[in-house]
């Protein structure tokens, strides 16, 4: 049996983008999230609610971590403001959900071993693994993942490499793409009988104006809305 797995990441409290993507992936057998449900955007509680309802598995991202710990030392000024703003608006239940997210999740689907993480198996919260990462770095991450598929987020940039027979993939960002394409990104992984059938990244347009306007209206840094139009 072929199982269709939708992979999302880096929603960043962008409800307009998330709801648009969820409509696109409503037929998926499983939905996975590589973390950073909150941060940057204006609708953290609503995004958390949707992820809790719709995603079968989710891991902790660095913004999720910042919100539940209050540790903002490694964030730039705009990100720090957004994390602190988000902390004030989440309920104790919301924070408890984020606090309970694993940093790494390993599981099997159709005898295909999957490792789900935000940053990397080496540094689950903070490491950035961009498409131009050296091959030796990818080999080390594959070894640590101990899986057939390694799914990562954090960079907001889609990627896919096959390293020593292991698929290393990033679906890009739902809520704040940074590859020059402002459309929301998500991945679709198909697996069957112990093998990967396919991986693809899809893009879908959403109402950027509404999210950017909400960012300003709610007192978040204007630059967080402006960058959505450029996909940076």
Residue frames as a rotation matrix with the C-alpha (Angstrom) as fourth column:
UNK 1
0.574 0.819 0.000 0.00
0.819 -0.574 0.000 0.00
0.000 0.000 -1.000 0.00
UNK 2
-0.422 -0.672 0.609 1.28
0.640 -0.696 -0.325 3.47
0.642 0.253 0.723 -0.87
UNK 3
0.320 0.445 -0.836 1.00
0.911 -0.386 0.143 5.98
-0.260 -0.808 -0.530 1.98
UNK 4
0.111 -0.213 0.971 0.92
0.514 -0.824 -0.239 9.70
0.850 0.526 0.018 1.22
UNK 5
0.164 -0.186 -0.969 2.62
0.958 -0.203 0.201 11.77
-0.235 -0.961 0.145 3.92
UNK 6
0.619 0.037 0.785 2.30
0.316 -0.926 -0.205 15.56
0.719 0.375 -0.585 3.90
UNK 7
-0.022 -0.727 -0.686 5.20
1.000 -0.029 -0.002 17.38
-0.018 -0.686 0.727 5.56
UNK 8
0.690 0.234 0.685 4.90
0.276 -0.960 0.049 20.96
0.669 0.155 -0.727 6.79
UNK 9
-0.069 -0.738 -0.671 7.32
0.996 -0.019 -0.082 23.16
0.048 -0.675 0.737 8.70
UNK 10
-0.828 -0.457 -0.325 7.85
0.499 -0.865 -0.056 26.66
-0.256 -0.208 0.944 10.02
UNK 11
0.055 0.957 0.285 4.23
0.948 -0.139 0.285 27.77
0.312 0.255 -0.915 10.14
UNK 12
-0.816 -0.559 -0.146 5.24
0.570 -0.739 -0.360 30.74
0.093 -0.377 0.921 12.29
UNK 13
-0.436 0.700 -0.565 1.76
0.457 -0.368 -0.810 31.79
-0.775 -0.611 -0.159 13.39
UNK 14
-0.796 0.183 -0.577 0.68
-0.561 -0.580 0.590 32.49
-0.227 0.793 0.565 9.81
UNK 15
-0.320 0.766 0.557 -2.89
-0.020 0.583 -0.812 31.22
-0.947 -0.271 -0.171 9.86
UNK 16
0.486 0.507 -0.712 -3.70
-0.686 -0.283 -0.670 32.34
-0.542 0.814 0.211 6.31
UNK 17
-0.202 -0.658 -0.725 -0.86
-0.935 0.350 -0.057 30.26
0.291 0.666 -0.686 4.90
UNK 18
-0.877 -0.164 0.452 -1.51
-0.358 0.851 -0.384 27.27
-0.322 -0.498 -0.805 7.17
UNK 19
-0.021 0.953 0.302 -5.20
-0.192 0.292 -0.937 27.01
-0.981 -0.078 0.177 6.34
UNK 20
0.465 0.122 -0.877 -4.44
-0.868 -0.134 -0.479 27.26
-0.176 0.983 0.043 2.63
UNK 21
-0.546 -0.742 -0.390 -1.91
-0.778 0.621 -0.093 24.43
0.312 0.252 -0.916 2.88
UNK 22
-0.732 0.294 0.615 -4.20
-0.258 0.716 -0.649 22.27
-0.631 -0.633 -0.448 5.01
UNK 23
0.404 0.889 -0.215 -6.85
-0.543 0.044 -0.838 22.50
-0.736 0.456 0.501 2.31
UNK 24
0.222 -0.408 -0.886 -4.31
-0.941 0.148 -0.304 21.26
0.255 0.901 -0.351 -0.22
UNK 25
-0.699 -0.646 -0.307 -3.23
-0.524 0.754 -0.395 18.26
0.487 -0.115 -0.866 1.87
UNK 26
-0.086 0.757 0.648 -6.61
-0.977 0.064 -0.205 17.18
-0.197 -0.651 0.733 3.20
UNK 27
0.786 0.423 -0.451 -6.36
-0.541 0.823 -0.172 13.82
0.299 0.380 0.876 1.42
UNK 28
-0.231 -0.959 -0.162 -2.96
-0.667 0.277 -0.692 12.91
0.708 -0.052 -0.704 2.92
UNK 29
0.383 0.310 -0.870 -2.80
0.269 0.863 0.427 9.76
0.884 -0.398 0.247 5.03
UNK 30
0.307 -0.362 -0.880 -0.46
0.938 -0.044 0.345 11.41
-0.164 -0.931 0.326 7.55
UNK 31
0.690 -0.182 0.701 0.60
0.094 -0.937 -0.336 14.98
0.718 0.297 -0.629 8.26
UNK 32
0.263 -0.719 -0.644 3.97
0.965 0.206 0.164 15.68
0.015 -0.664 0.748 9.88
UNK 33
0.924 0.005 0.382 5.28
0.024 -0.999 -0.043 19.00
0.382 0.049 -0.923 11.18
UNK 34
0.163 -0.968 -0.191 8.98
0.764 0.247 -0.596 19.84
0.624 -0.049 0.780 11.49
UNK 35
-0.098 -0.210 -0.973 8.40
0.960 -0.278 -0.037 22.48
-0.262 -0.938 0.228 14.14
UNK 36
-0.936 -0.195 -0.291 8.18
0.199 -0.980 0.016 26.24
-0.289 -0.043 0.956 14.64
UNK 37
-0.156 0.968 0.195 4.42
0.971 0.114 0.210 26.39
0.181 0.222 -0.958 14.79
UNK 38
0.806 0.464 -0.369 4.69
0.559 -0.802 0.213 29.81
-0.197 -0.377 -0.905 16.45
UNK 39
-0.181 -0.861 -0.474 6.89
0.537 -0.491 0.686 32.90
-0.824 -0.131 0.552 16.25
UNK 40
-0.922 -0.358 0.145 6.98
0.332 -0.541 0.773 35.88
-0.198 0.761 0.618 13.86
UNK 41
-0.678 0.675 0.290 3.29
0.249 -0.160 0.955 35.86
0.692 0.720 -0.060 12.90
UNK 42
-0.679 0.424 0.600 0.05
-0.624 -0.764 -0.166 37.23
0.388 -0.486 0.783 14.38
UNK 43
0.346 0.938 0.012 -2.07
-0.844 0.306 0.441 34.11
0.410 -0.163 0.897 15.01
UNK 44
-0.659 -0.751 -0.044 -0.17
-0.656 0.603 -0.454 31.72
0.368 -0.271 -0.890 17.30
UNK 45
-0.519 0.486 0.703 -3.12
-0.513 0.481 -0.711 30.26
-0.684 -0.730 -0.001 19.20
UNK 46
0.557 0.784 -0.273 -5.12
-0.672 0.232 -0.704 29.49
-0.488 0.576 0.656 16.07
UNK 47
0.182 -0.575 -0.798 -2.13
-0.804 0.380 -0.458 27.87
0.566 0.724 -0.393 14.39
UNK 48
-0.802 -0.450 0.392 -1.46
-0.597 0.601 -0.531 25.73
0.003 -0.660 -0.751 17.44
UNK 49
-0.058 0.880 0.472 -5.07
-0.563 0.362 -0.743 24.63
-0.824 -0.309 0.474 17.44
UNK 50
0.675 0.312 -0.669 -4.92
-0.738 0.270 -0.618 23.60
-0.012 0.911 0.413 13.77
UNK 51
-0.242 -0.850 -0.468 -1.65
-0.747 0.471 -0.469 21.72
0.619 0.236 -0.749 14.20
UNK 52
-0.734 0.015 0.679 -2.95
-0.564 0.544 -0.621 19.87
-0.379 -0.839 -0.391 17.24
UNK 53
0.275 0.945 0.174 -6.08
-0.563 0.305 -0.768 18.91
-0.779 0.113 0.616 15.32
UNK 54
0.850 0.229 -0.474 -4.53
-0.519 0.212 -0.828 17.97
-0.089 0.950 0.299 12.01
UNK 55
0.062 -0.924 -0.376 -0.93
-0.824 0.165 -0.542 16.88
0.563 0.344 -0.752 12.46
UNK 56
0.822 0.204 -0.532 -0.17
0.006 0.931 0.365 13.31
0.570 -0.303 0.764 13.42
UNK 57
0.380 -0.766 -0.518 3.35
0.915 0.228 0.334 14.16
-0.138 -0.601 0.788 14.61
UNK 58
0.776 -0.199 0.599 5.16
0.016 -0.943 -0.334 17.39
0.631 0.268 -0.728 15.38
UNK 59
0.108 -0.808 -0.579 8.59
0.962 0.231 -0.143 18.23
0.249 -0.541 0.803 16.81
UNK 60
0.653 0.089 -0.752 9.83
0.497 -0.799 0.338 21.29
-0.571 -0.594 -0.566 18.67
UNK 61
0.405 -0.517 0.755 11.39
0.670 -0.394 -0.629 24.18
0.622 0.760 0.187 16.76
UNK 62
-0.605 -0.761 -0.235 13.60
0.724 -0.403 -0.560 26.95
0.331 -0.509 0.795 18.09
UNK 63
-0.638 0.451 0.624 10.75
-0.399 -0.887 0.234 29.47
0.658 -0.100 0.746 18.26
UNK 64
0.496 0.768 -0.405 8.56
-0.047 0.490 0.871 26.93
0.867 -0.413 0.279 20.04
UNK 65
0.065 -0.605 -0.793 11.46
0.886 0.400 -0.233 26.42
0.458 -0.688 0.563 22.45
UNK 66
-0.830 -0.432 0.352 11.89
0.283 -0.871 -0.402 30.17
0.480 -0.234 0.846 22.96
UNK 67
-0.144 0.879 0.454 8.22
-0.461 -0.466 0.756 30.64
0.876 -0.101 0.472 23.72
UNK 68
0.712 0.504 -0.490 8.07
0.133 0.588 0.798 27.95
0.690 -0.633 0.351 26.41
UNK 69
0.189 -0.728 -0.660 11.45
0.956 0.289 -0.045 28.69
0.223 -0.622 0.750 28.02
UNK 70
0.951 0.137 -0.276 11.75
0.197 -0.959 0.203 32.45
-0.237 -0.248 -0.939 27.64
UNK 71
0.034 -0.999 0.000 15.32
0.389 0.014 0.921 31.92
-0.921 -0.031 0.389 26.41
UNK 72
0.908 0.373 0.190 15.68
0.335 -0.375 -0.864 34.49
-0.251 0.849 -0.465 23.62
UNK 73
0.317 -0.869 -0.380 19.45
-0.119 -0.434 0.893 35.04
-0.941 -0.238 -0.241 23.68
UNK 74
-0.570 -0.629 0.529 19.99
0.370 0.378 0.848 33.51
-0.734 0.679 0.017 20.23
UNK 75
0.273 0.758 0.592 17.23
0.935 -0.063 -0.350 35.45
-0.228 0.649 -0.726 18.45
UNK 76
-0.732 -0.402 0.550 17.59
0.549 -0.826 0.127 38.67
0.403 0.396 0.825 16.49
UNK 77
-0.953 0.290 -0.083 15.65
-0.159 -0.717 -0.678 41.70
-0.256 -0.633 0.730 17.68
UNK 78
-0.360 0.872 -0.330 12.54
-0.877 -0.196 0.438 41.18
0.318 0.448 0.836 15.55
UNK 79
-0.153 0.261 -0.953 12.35
0.001 0.965 0.264 37.48
0.988 0.039 -0.148 16.39
UNK 80
-0.850 -0.225 -0.476 12.86
0.459 0.127 -0.879 38.24
0.258 -0.966 -0.004 20.09
UNK 81
-0.786 0.617 0.037 10.01
-0.596 -0.741 -0.311 40.75
-0.164 -0.267 0.950 20.09
UNK 82
-0.097 0.782 -0.616 7.76
-0.751 0.348 0.561 38.21
0.653 0.517 0.554 18.38
UNK 83
-0.399 -0.103 -0.911 8.66
0.331 0.910 -0.248 35.42
0.855 -0.401 -0.329 20.80
UNK 84
-0.964 0.012 -0.267 7.98
0.252 -0.293 -0.922 37.61
-0.090 -0.956 0.279 23.82
UNK 85
-0.549 0.820 -0.161 4.72
-0.836 -0.535 0.124 38.86
0.016 0.203 0.979 22.27
UNK 86
-0.102 0.490 -0.866 3.67
-0.395 0.779 0.487 35.25
0.913 0.392 0.114 21.63
UNK 87
-0.755 -0.256 -0.604 4.52
0.402 0.548 -0.734 34.17
0.519 -0.797 -0.310 25.20
UNK 88
-0.918 0.395 -0.013 2.06
-0.251 -0.609 -0.752 36.74
-0.305 -0.688 0.659 26.53
UNK 89
-0.266 0.870 -0.415 -0.76
-0.964 -0.235 0.124 35.49
0.010 0.433 0.901 24.34
UNK 90
-0.331 0.116 -0.937 -0.57
-0.253 0.945 0.207 31.73
0.909 0.305 -0.283 24.74
UNK 91
0.656 0.604 0.452 -2.51
-0.647 0.142 0.749 29.91
0.388 -0.784 0.485 27.41
UNK 92
-0.070 -0.635 0.769 -0.88
-0.865 0.422 0.270 27.55
-0.496 -0.647 -0.579 29.88
UNK 93
0.521 0.347 0.780 -2.38
0.020 0.909 -0.417 24.69
-0.853 0.233 0.467 27.87
UNK 94
0.970 -0.209 -0.126 -0.80
-0.162 -0.164 -0.973 26.01
0.182 0.964 -0.193 24.67
UNK 95
0.222 -0.954 0.204 2.59
-0.938 -0.266 -0.221 26.25
0.265 -0.142 -0.954 26.33
UNK 96
0.062 -0.144 0.988 2.24
-0.595 0.789 0.152 22.80
-0.801 -0.597 -0.037 27.82
UNK 97
0.897 0.272 0.348 1.59
0.120 0.609 -0.784 21.37
-0.426 0.745 0.514 24.35
UNK 98
0.735 -0.674 -0.079 4.71
-0.409 -0.346 -0.844 23.05
0.541 0.653 -0.530 22.97
UNK 99
0.069 -0.727 0.683 6.74
-0.993 0.019 0.120 21.97
-0.100 -0.687 -0.720 25.99
UNK 100
0.285 0.145 0.948 5.74
-0.352 0.935 -0.037 18.37
-0.892 -0.323 0.317 25.39
UNK 101
0.917 0.030 -0.399 6.86
-0.397 0.195 -0.897 18.25
0.050 0.980 0.190 21.77
UNK 102
0.627 -0.742 0.238 9.83
0.545 0.636 0.546 15.93
-0.556 -0.213 0.804 21.19
UNK 103
0.228 -0.644 -0.731 13.06
-0.551 -0.704 0.448 17.34
-0.803 0.301 -0.515 19.81
UNK 104
-0.704 -0.359 -0.613 13.54
-0.707 0.438 0.555 14.28
0.069 0.824 -0.562 17.59
UNK 105
0.259 0.812 0.523 10.88
-0.668 0.541 -0.510 11.79
-0.697 -0.217 0.683 16.55
UNK 106
-0.754 -0.490 -0.437 11.74
-0.657 0.562 0.503 8.43
0.000 0.666 -0.746 14.98
UNK 107
0.032 0.831 0.556 9.03
-0.434 0.513 -0.741 6.11
-0.901 -0.217 0.376 13.68
UNK 108
-0.902 -0.310 0.301 8.13
0.085 0.555 0.828 3.79
-0.423 0.772 -0.474 10.79
UNK 109
0.162 0.927 -0.337 5.55
-0.621 -0.170 -0.765 4.04
-0.767 0.334 0.548 8.04
UNK 110
0.937 0.247 -0.246 5.17
-0.347 0.586 -0.732 1.06
-0.036 0.772 0.635 5.70
UNK 111
0.707 -0.705 0.059 8.53
0.634 0.668 0.389 -0.27
-0.314 -0.237 0.919 6.95
UNK 112
0.180 -0.641 0.746 10.24
0.499 -0.594 -0.631 3.01
0.847 0.486 0.213 6.02
UNK 113
0.103 -0.246 -0.964 12.16
0.980 -0.141 0.141 4.48
-0.171 -0.959 0.227 8.95
UNK 114
0.353 0.125 0.927 11.62
0.439 -0.897 -0.046 8.22
0.826 0.423 -0.371 9.31
UNK 115
-0.328 -0.461 -0.825 13.52
0.929 -0.314 -0.194 10.72
-0.170 -0.830 0.532 11.47
UNK 116
0.428 0.580 0.693 11.64
0.611 -0.750 0.251 13.99
0.666 0.316 -0.676 12.02
UNK 117
-0.063 -0.541 -0.839 13.51
0.924 -0.349 0.156 16.98
-0.377 -0.765 0.521 13.44
UNK 118
0.879 0.376 -0.293 13.52
0.277 -0.903 -0.328 20.77
-0.388 0.207 -0.898 13.23
UNK 119
0.490 -0.779 -0.392 17.24
-0.745 -0.607 0.276 21.55
-0.453 0.157 -0.877 12.99
UNK 120
0.067 -0.493 -0.867 19.25
-0.693 0.602 -0.396 18.36
0.717 0.628 -0.302 12.56
UNK 121
0.766 0.162 -0.622 19.91
0.225 0.838 0.497 15.07
0.602 -0.521 0.606 14.35
UNK 122
-0.225 -0.945 -0.237 23.14
0.727 -0.001 -0.687 16.65
0.649 -0.327 0.687 15.60
UNK 123
-0.958 0.029 -0.287 21.48
0.172 -0.740 -0.650 19.76
-0.231 -0.672 0.704 17.02
UNK 124
-0.458 0.841 0.287 17.69
0.889 0.442 0.124 19.33
-0.023 0.312 -0.950 16.92
UNK 125
0.424 0.689 -0.588 16.75
0.705 -0.659 -0.264 22.89
-0.569 -0.303 -0.764 17.80
UNK 126
0.502 -0.256 -0.826 19.38
-0.111 -0.966 0.232 25.18
-0.857 -0.024 -0.514 16.32
UNK 127
-0.501 -0.841 0.205 21.43
0.156 0.145 0.977 23.73
-0.851 0.522 0.058 13.45
UNK 128
0.451 0.552 -0.702 20.69
-0.607 -0.387 -0.694 25.05
-0.655 0.739 0.160 9.95
UNK 129
-0.367 -0.512 0.777 21.15
0.313 0.718 0.621 22.54
-0.876 0.472 -0.103 7.12
UNK 130
0.189 0.394 -0.899 20.94
-0.623 -0.659 -0.420 24.40
-0.759 0.640 0.121 3.82
UNK 131
0.956 0.272 0.112 20.83
-0.087 0.624 -0.777 22.81
-0.281 0.733 0.620 0.35
UNK 132
0.580 -0.802 -0.144 24.53
-0.381 -0.111 -0.918 23.61
0.720 0.587 -0.370 -0.16
UNK 133
0.653 -0.335 0.679 25.62
-0.657 0.196 0.728 21.76
-0.377 -0.922 -0.092 2.99
UNK 134
-0.302 -0.859 -0.413 28.85
-0.949 0.312 0.047 19.80
0.088 0.406 -0.910 2.41
UNK 135
0.268 0.413 -0.870 28.40
-0.475 0.843 0.254 16.15
0.838 0.345 0.422 1.59
UNK 136
-0.582 -0.563 -0.586 30.44
0.218 0.587 -0.780 15.08
0.783 -0.582 -0.219 4.61
UNK 137
-0.841 0.376 0.389 28.06
-0.534 -0.464 -0.707 17.00
-0.085 -0.802 0.591 6.88
UNK 138
0.131 0.948 -0.289 25.05
-0.960 0.194 0.201 15.30
0.247 0.251 0.936 5.32
UNK 139
-0.019 -0.211 -0.977 26.72
-0.118 0.971 -0.208 11.91
0.993 0.111 -0.043 5.77
UNK 140
-0.939 -0.338 -0.063 27.21
0.042 0.068 -0.997 12.62
0.341 -0.939 -0.050 9.47
UNK 141
-0.525 0.814 0.249 23.58
-0.826 -0.417 -0.380 13.68
-0.205 -0.406 0.891 9.86
UNK 142
0.236 0.576 -0.783 22.37
-0.728 0.638 0.251 10.59
0.644 0.511 0.570 8.02
UNK 143
-0.477 -0.492 -0.728 24.44
0.115 0.787 -0.607 8.41
0.872 -0.373 -0.318 10.33
UNK 144
-0.988 0.087 0.129 22.94
-0.147 -0.257 -0.955 10.08
-0.050 -0.962 0.267 13.40
UNK 145
-0.261 0.958 -0.122 19.41
-0.962 -0.247 0.117 9.93
0.082 0.147 0.986 12.00
UNK 146
-0.910 -0.130 0.393 19.58
-0.185 0.977 -0.104 6.15
-0.370 -0.167 -0.914 11.65
UNK 147
0.097 0.994 0.045 16.64
-0.068 0.052 -0.996 6.22
-0.993 0.093 0.073 9.25
UNK 148
-0.221 -0.065 0.973 15.64
0.902 0.366 0.229 5.83
-0.371 0.928 -0.022 5.60
UNK 149
0.189 0.336 0.923 14.24
0.614 -0.774 0.156 9.37
0.766 0.538 -0.352 5.46
UNK 150
-0.485 -0.350 -0.801 15.52
0.827 -0.480 -0.291 12.42
-0.283 -0.805 0.522 7.34
UNK 151
0.247 0.668 0.702 13.00
0.729 -0.605 0.319 15.29
0.638 0.433 -0.636 7.43
UNK 152
-0.463 -0.502 -0.730 14.23
0.837 -0.517 -0.176 18.70
-0.290 -0.693 0.660 8.65
UNK 153
0.682 0.653 0.328 12.95
0.711 -0.698 -0.089 22.28
0.171 0.294 -0.940 8.77
UNK 154
0.378 -0.473 -0.796 14.41
0.644 -0.483 0.593 25.51
-0.665 -0.737 0.122 10.24
UNK 155
-0.678 -0.734 0.029 16.02
0.527 -0.458 0.716 26.96
-0.513 0.501 0.698 7.08
UNK 156
0.203 0.856 -0.474 12.70
-0.091 -0.466 -0.880 27.87
-0.975 0.222 -0.017 5.40
UNK 157
-0.104 -0.338 -0.936 14.35
-0.968 -0.183 0.173 26.64
-0.229 0.923 -0.308 2.17
UNK 158
0.863 0.467 0.191 13.25
-0.412 0.871 -0.268 23.42
-0.292 0.153 0.944 0.42
UNK 159
-0.223 -0.918 -0.329 15.86
-0.973 0.187 0.135 20.76
-0.062 0.350 -0.935 -0.27
UNK 160
0.860 0.368 0.355 16.17
-0.366 0.928 -0.074 17.13
-0.356 -0.067 0.932 -1.24
UNK 161
-0.095 -0.908 -0.407 19.29
-0.967 0.181 -0.179 15.01
0.236 0.377 -0.896 -1.43
UNK 162
0.952 0.233 -0.199 19.88
-0.183 0.953 0.240 11.28
0.245 -0.192 0.950 -1.47
UNK 163
0.092 -0.939 0.330 22.88
-0.931 -0.199 -0.305 10.47
0.352 -0.279 -0.893 0.70
UNK 164
-0.863 -0.501 0.070 24.10
-0.499 0.821 -0.276 6.89
0.081 -0.274 -0.958 1.02
UNK 165
-0.715 0.630 -0.302 20.62
0.379 0.713 0.591 5.69
0.587 0.308 -0.748 0.15
UNK 166
-0.325 0.588 -0.740 18.89
0.852 -0.157 -0.499 7.97
-0.410 -0.793 -0.451 2.65
UNK 167
0.040 0.440 0.897 16.50
0.705 -0.649 0.287 10.71
0.708 0.621 -0.336 1.54
UNK 168
-0.546 -0.247 -0.800 17.33
0.740 -0.590 -0.324 14.04
-0.392 -0.769 0.505 3.22
UNK 169
-0.298 0.572 0.764 14.52
0.704 -0.408 0.581 16.52
0.644 0.711 -0.282 2.72
UNK 170
-0.759 0.175 -0.627 13.19
0.349 -0.703 -0.619 19.88
-0.549 -0.689 0.473 3.86
UNK 171
-0.045 0.843 0.536 9.68
0.989 0.114 -0.097 21.01
-0.143 0.526 -0.838 2.83
UNK 172
-0.628 -0.144 0.765 10.47
0.317 -0.945 0.082 24.71
0.711 0.294 0.639 3.12
UNK 173
-0.935 0.221 -0.279 8.23
0.180 -0.381 -0.907 27.03
-0.307 -0.898 0.316 5.12
UNK 174
-0.115 0.972 0.203 4.47
0.987 0.089 0.134 27.33
0.112 0.216 -0.970 5.28
UNK 175
0.653 0.633 -0.415 4.42
0.736 -0.660 0.150 30.71
-0.179 -0.403 -0.897 6.95
UNK 176
0.718 -0.453 -0.528 7.63
-0.362 -0.891 0.273 32.51
-0.595 -0.005 -0.804 6.02
UNK 177
0.777 -0.428 0.461 9.42
0.621 0.636 -0.458 31.15
-0.098 0.642 0.760 2.91
UNK 178
0.536 -0.672 -0.510 12.99
-0.270 -0.710 0.651 32.33
-0.800 -0.212 -0.562 2.41
UNK 179
-0.240 -0.619 0.748 13.87
0.587 0.522 0.620 31.00
-0.774 0.587 0.238 -1.03
UNK 180
-0.907 -0.143 -0.397 12.59
-0.148 -0.774 0.616 34.00
-0.395 0.617 0.681 -2.97
UNK 181
-0.616 0.779 -0.113 9.14
0.145 0.253 0.956 32.48
0.774 0.573 -0.269 -3.58
UNK 182
-0.742 0.290 0.604 6.48
-0.648 -0.539 -0.538 34.01
0.169 -0.791 0.588 -1.31
UNK 183
0.226 0.880 -0.418 4.03
-0.648 0.457 0.610 31.15
0.727 0.133 0.673 -1.76
UNK 184
0.336 -0.019 0.942 3.56
-0.853 0.418 0.313 28.72
-0.399 -0.908 0.124 1.13
UNK 185
-0.240 -0.527 -0.816 5.58
-0.762 0.623 -0.178 25.52
0.602 0.579 -0.551 0.75
UNK 186
0.343 0.250 0.905 4.90
-0.766 0.633 0.115 21.96
-0.544 -0.733 0.408 1.84
UNK 187
-0.655 -0.648 -0.387 6.27
-0.755 0.567 0.330 18.53
0.006 0.509 -0.861 0.99
UNK 188
0.622 0.777 0.099 4.63
-0.770 0.629 -0.106 15.28
-0.144 -0.010 0.989 -0.03
UNK 189
-0.601 -0.795 0.087 6.41
-0.789 0.607 0.094 12.01
-0.127 -0.012 -0.992 0.69
UNK 190
0.597 0.751 -0.281 5.06
-0.779 0.627 0.020 8.73
0.192 0.207 0.959 -0.68
UNK 191
-0.569 -0.759 0.317 6.24
-0.811 0.581 -0.066 5.44
-0.134 -0.295 -0.946 0.78
UNK 192
0.617 0.755 -0.222 5.30
-0.780 0.624 -0.046 1.84
0.104 0.201 0.974 0.05
UNK 193
0.981 -0.115 -0.156 6.54
0.115 0.993 -0.010 -1.60
0.156 -0.008 0.988 1.10
UNK 194
0.558 -0.797 -0.233 9.78
0.586 0.179 0.791 -0.42
-0.588 -0.578 0.566 2.68
UNK 195
-0.443 -0.743 0.502 10.79
0.890 -0.295 0.348 2.10
-0.111 0.600 0.792 0.02
UNK 196
-0.271 0.281 -0.921 10.41
0.006 -0.956 -0.293 5.76
-0.963 -0.085 0.257 -0.82
UNK 197
0.203 0.448 0.871 8.25
0.888 0.291 -0.357 6.16
-0.414 0.845 -0.338 -3.90
UNK 198
0.032 -0.161 0.986 8.55
0.688 -0.712 -0.139 9.92
0.725 0.683 0.088 -4.33
UNK 199
-0.112 -0.040 -0.993 9.24
0.792 -0.607 -0.065 13.29
-0.600 -0.794 0.100 -2.72
UNK 200
-0.259 -0.003 0.966 8.05
0.750 -0.631 0.199 16.64
0.608 0.776 0.165 -4.02
UNK 201
-0.655 0.068 -0.752 7.67
0.500 -0.708 -0.500 20.17
-0.566 -0.703 0.430 -2.76
UNK 202
-0.073 0.733 0.677 4.51
0.920 -0.211 0.329 22.06
0.384 0.647 -0.659 -3.72
UNK 203
-0.952 -0.192 -0.238 3.71
0.264 -0.911 -0.318 25.76
-0.155 -0.366 0.918 -3.51
UNK 204
-0.044 0.980 0.196 0.40
0.949 -0.020 0.314 27.49
0.312 0.200 -0.929 -2.98
UNK 205
-0.684 -0.145 0.715 -0.49
0.101 -0.989 -0.104 31.18
0.723 0.001 0.691 -2.93
UNK 206
-0.076 0.669 -0.740 -2.32
0.994 0.112 0.000 32.63
0.083 -0.735 -0.673 0.07
UNK 207
0.717 0.451 0.531 -3.54
0.420 -0.888 0.188 36.03
0.556 0.089 -0.826 1.25
UNK 208
-0.276 -0.922 -0.272 -0.24
0.878 -0.127 -0.462 37.69
0.392 -0.366 0.844 2.16
UNK 209
-0.408 0.157 0.899 -1.92
-0.059 -0.988 0.146 41.07
0.911 0.006 0.413 2.51
UNK 210
0.637 0.764 0.104 -4.09
-0.181 0.017 0.983 39.87
0.749 -0.645 0.149 5.36
UNK 211
0.583 -0.486 -0.651 -1.20
0.789 0.530 0.311 38.37
0.194 -0.695 0.693 7.33
UNK 212
-0.476 -0.824 0.307 1.06
0.732 -0.565 -0.380 41.39
0.487 0.044 0.873 6.77
UNK 213
-0.136 0.527 0.839 -1.71
-0.223 -0.842 0.492 43.75
0.965 -0.120 0.231 7.86
UNK 214
0.837 0.471 -0.280 -2.38
0.111 0.355 0.928 41.72
0.536 -0.808 0.245 11.00
UNK 215
0.103 -0.892 -0.441 1.32
0.943 0.229 -0.242 41.76
0.317 -0.391 0.864 11.90
UNK 216
-0.697 -0.347 0.627 1.28
0.246 -0.938 -0.245 45.57
0.673 -0.017 0.739 11.88
UNK 217
0.149 0.878 0.454 -2.13
-0.322 -0.391 0.862 45.87
0.935 -0.275 0.225 13.55
UNK 218
0.847 0.211 -0.487 -1.00
0.306 0.556 0.773 43.68
0.434 -0.804 0.407 16.46
UNK 219
0.855 -0.479 0.198 2.14
-0.508 -0.703 0.497 45.70
-0.099 -0.526 -0.845 17.08
UNK 220
0.557 -0.698 0.450 4.70
0.524 0.716 0.462 43.21
-0.644 -0.021 0.764 15.77
UNK 221
-0.319 -0.768 -0.556 7.71
-0.035 -0.576 0.817 44.50
-0.947 0.280 0.157 13.80
UNK 222
0.528 0.609 -0.592 6.58
-0.544 -0.293 -0.787 45.70
-0.652 0.737 0.177 10.36
UNK 223
-0.279 -0.744 -0.607 9.54
-0.957 0.164 0.239 43.99
-0.078 0.647 -0.758 8.70
UNK 224
-0.744 0.026 0.667 8.04
-0.131 0.974 -0.184 40.60
-0.655 -0.224 -0.722 9.57
UNK 225
0.365 0.907 0.210 5.12
0.216 0.137 -0.967 41.37
-0.906 0.398 -0.146 7.30
UNK 226
0.503 -0.204 -0.840 7.10
-0.737 -0.609 -0.294 43.11
-0.451 0.767 -0.457 4.56
UNK 227
-0.560 -0.828 -0.004 9.39
-0.719 0.483 0.499 40.11
-0.411 0.283 -0.866 4.04
UNK 228
-0.169 0.571 0.803 6.42
0.137 0.820 -0.555 37.85
-0.976 0.016 -0.217 3.29
UNK 229
0.762 0.501 -0.411 5.89
-0.274 -0.326 -0.905 39.60
-0.587 0.802 -0.111 -0.04
UNK 230
0.330 -0.747 -0.577 9.44
-0.936 -0.177 -0.305 38.81
0.126 0.641 -0.757 -1.14
UNK 231
0.954 0.070 -0.292 9.82
-0.049 0.996 0.078 35.33
0.297 -0.060 0.953 0.27
UNK 232
0.006 -1.000 0.027 13.00
-0.026 -0.027 -0.999 36.17
1.000 0.006 -0.026 2.18
